[in-house]
């Protein structure tokens, strides 16, 4: 899976409020996906330079080998990553989308609803988290899988 081992990707930040939205400085960074954090490192260092919390963000394909991450509360800025291949780009996008807490929560609710519908039993009951609101379907309708590119 992408991200389980540090992977070298070209990276730059883009200020979308500027007239020039081209990458000014492209840097080769090692990136590693750990749960819902995307850590980035200098290629010759073990300590990360920083991390992106992959919540409330949009992941988009910019080109065959380039994807971007933009955060909903920071829409004027996006982070561009260039992969070595189109396949690697697709794998990174998929992994980042699936890394968000909200994606996992929606899947848990969907499968909980499906298991309950098929068996008549709530699968979370045995874990004592039956009434936790974060695992409830808000409108009483089962959640359907959908495009989650804005997780």
Beta strands, then each sheet from edge to edge (+ up, - down):
strand 1: 7-15
strand 2: 27-34
strand 3: 37-42
strand 4: 50-53
strand 5: 57-63
strand 6: 66-71
strand 7: 77-82
sheet 1: 4+ 3- 2+ 1- 7+ 6- 5+
end
